[in-house]
Amino acid sequence: MQLFAIIAGSNKASGKEIVAVFLRQQLNKELVNKYLEEYEQFAEKFHQGKSSEKRTSLASVKVLRICDHINEELQQKEKYFVLIRLLDFITDFKASGDQEWEFIQTVADAFNIDKETFGLIRNLTESNAESEFTDSAFLIAKSTDHNHSQDRVLSVEGLKGRLIFLRLAEENLFFVRYYGQDAIFLNSQSIYPGKTYVFGQGANIRGNKINPVFYSDVLHKFLKIEEGTRIVYRAENVSYYFPGSKKQALHQFNITEQGGNLVGIMGGSGSGKSTLLNVLNGNYTPTFGSVTLNGYDIHRQQDQVSGVLGYVAQDDLLIEELSVFQNLYYNAKLSFRDKSHEEIKALVLHTLQSIGLFECKDLKVGSVLEKTISGGQRKRLNIALELIREPSVLFVDEPTSGLSSRDSENIMDLLKELTLRGKLIYVVIHQPSSDIFKMLDKLFILDTGGYPIYYGNPVESIIYFKRLVNQVNLTESECPHCGNVNPEQIFNIIEAKVVDEYGNETEYRKIAPKEWNNFFNVIIGNHLAGSDLASEKPHSTFALPSKIEQFKVFVKRDVLSKLANTQYMLINFLEAPVLAFVLSLFIKFYPTGTQGVEDYTLRENLNFPQYLFISVVVSLFLGLTVSAEEIIKDQKILKREKYLHLSKGSYLFSKIGIMFFISLVQSLTFVLVGNSILEVKGMLLPFWMVLFSTSCFANILGLNISASFNSAKVIYIIIPILIIPQLLFSGVIVRFDRLFPGISNQSSVPLIGNVMTSRWAYEALAVHQFRNNEFNKMFFEYEQPRKYCGWKKDYWVKELMSKVNNTRKLLEAGTKNEEFVSDVTLIYNEFEKELASNPNFQFSDISKIEKDKINIDVLIEAELRLSELEQYYIQAYNAANKQRETKIAELTTTPEQRKAYLAIQDAHFNESLEDFVTNKNDLKKIVEYNDELVQKQNMIYLTPSNGNLFDAHFYAPSKPFLGKQITTLSANILVIWLMSIALTVVLFVDGFRRTMEMFGRLSKKVSGRMRINNEKVEE
């Protein structure tokens, strides 16, 4: 009022009329009278009793003082409003002198409005019905009846006259003036010809004879003039069914949107909002129809739209252990191949600055339970992760969920600003405020069951639904007094319930979702928006780094996140030595009668085999637990990075590399501590190799589990299920020859044992420790033939002689029963093996040892050859025994040597382990199995035949490999790594996950059939 009074000068009466008209447009009658009185008082005070020169001087000072107060109170946008009102006032006042314009110029300077912008605003306020504009900041809306260039003209059917729009791009402000005779309305308020109005977000201009003019229409017309590559996103005849079922999640719909739009997706619970977003963003492939970006199918031509799509999930997709800067930096490293470290750092800092996160860039993101940055800042960072690579189309799921109203508006303001750069943004939104609702350019509404029921202007949607149910105020979309929109009206109408005779709501809706969908198809037409399809490939700054560079980024990012988690580091690197300390300390056995620690010897420790086995179990457990959550905790991040099409191999190899390093350290510390306490000497490297290999296998197994399930709880339920078979079928707790007869084996390790890593690891430790310790390795070359020949002469020859004698008796009696046939077959098999392995054994015609050919002469020769074999093995045994005794004698010639000999035995040999690997305590030294005689004693000294690859009995000293014998340690480690490689292949092809999904689908089918059968039974 003071500025009006100053500008009006001495012509108060004329100025009062103009001020009164202005106030009546804004305020009620009472406030109009109040401010008119203030205007008159100010005018009287400024102009009464002063000369013209003094009045001008004082007015200038007063204008500056008022502008100073305004600068302290108003934002820059609001200052434009003040300037517009003053210019309108001067135009209406028809000021002809320079004094008024000098005042206005003073105001503009005080408001820091540059000359170019001031000139644009002045051109608008001084325009008339015939004014022409050449500047691109202006847009004219005319009727389609006029023939004119369409460059800066918005066609509005039925408009008599024209609307002039001015856009101030830096502030994203729109102003409009109307010249015409028809009654039209801006947000339900009358528009007076020749007046300037603010045309804000969500605004619309209506009239009885014209098509509505929406804010989005005006914005897109301006953007179309400025834009380079166009973005046209189209969903045509799309519908979606849940996988593995016939239930329809989304019913057929069509959408065409272009860059610069902020499209809201709304609907009640269970309406399919998230499903729709996932279909549109490429996560779900539509069952029918297609989704294209500039003509490229986003599901079938992903390489053509790489880096163009972005996705911000409802949940945080942040690495909680890293800082705000690090989260954004490593995301950028995976997005820009050609940028240097300095360029990426500058880009990250610029992005943080523009999104309002620069001040908290060094703060750790933190978890839900350990918050460091606020919820609004987390949402901004999630959006920044996508914005830094400038995707053309962005999908945002529930960006305002859980935020305050202020934070919600800030987030939506940010998204709206992005649309002004030509981005297309789809946003799932729940219960928006009036201001947020008006920000939307388009609105897509789904009803329960995935039925599309509205697609169009957001504010228009209220009128649309009111008109369908014939409400009395069906032309009102917003409050006529405050201008607010209540989106809840839409759902109140959609979900309105039928009332009973008492006026109480029932559970039945007045209009079912399918009926709303029918209205949608008939009234709106379920048609594609009339937008020309762009065909050029969308521009993208995204450049995928090489696989090696991706691997380096994944490793560095993961390592930093782990280093930032102190508890994780302490537990992972302390649990192995602590477990080793506890385990070895409690099983460090002292025989009864010893005096103390100084009397401990490894030889007398009866728990040593158990230590070896538990070490294997610990390695499996540590390897599983350290890796079981590695992929599942990254699922959200992987979901976001899916749009980057990063190398799966680089990611998985980074995980495998880090897991292997952790297992390397854990295995090494475990062996160092455990072997030191138990005084195991000379076995550091072999023990570490076995336990490290076992942990690596468990790492890969854990990663497979982590990639296959969606819940950490399920994973930790699965771990015992995987560990227990490793215990049971290791050959230690339950011997392989004492398992259920259907799976056990007397001569070799059964299949169930061969697929257990624990078996290979424990056997490698036990065999190598026994065979290659400093004491036993001096005698093993003598003990091996000695033990073998001893078993042959003491058990094998005698058992075979018994079979021959029994066969002779049955043959003489003419009895060829099952026992006879079995004995003949066994004799043949054993003689054939002996011929192959023993060059000193000869038999005239072994082919005669058959049930139909065998005779007394053959059996007599068999008895003779067995007697010769007995003598042969006795001599071989004595020779080997003599060599052993000679070696012992050499080592114990003097008392000092004997003392050293016993010391080596005490320090390196273990009696309990000898009992295990020689099967010393088993009463059965030989058994009959599959028509063969199987040795059950001294298995550690029995060299397996060069048969199938790695096929050998338990505790074999060596294993067949490509026709040669290699040590059990080498063979078993090789097998463990082959199993790890196989699991790695399964991990890369998602074998576990697909298997789980197959079982899930199968169980659903079975349960469905059972339910149908139960219903039939009930009927």
Summary of the structure (lengths in Angstrom):
residues: 1019
radius of gyration: 44.2
end to end distance: 83.1
largest distance: 156.5
contacts: 3249
relative contact order: 0.05
helix: 55%
strand: 12%
